[in-house]
């Protein structure tokens, strides 16, 4: 008998989770298409800039240590 009660409460917990998740998603202020595209462009630009900066630093440190170690 205890097994059925536990299984039923697990099902209720899962269904409650999805119900609450759906309720929370309905409260979200979703961006417009224009905002989403603009923010995506900002993210891509920052990624490119950070990649260039980190790549440059990597190259500088590689050359520095290569000269320091004489290889």
Secondary structure, DSSP 8 states (H G I E B T S, - for coil): -HHHHHHHHHHHHHHHHHHHHHHHHHH-----HHHHHHHHHHHHHHHHHHHHHHHHHHHHHHHHHHHHHT-
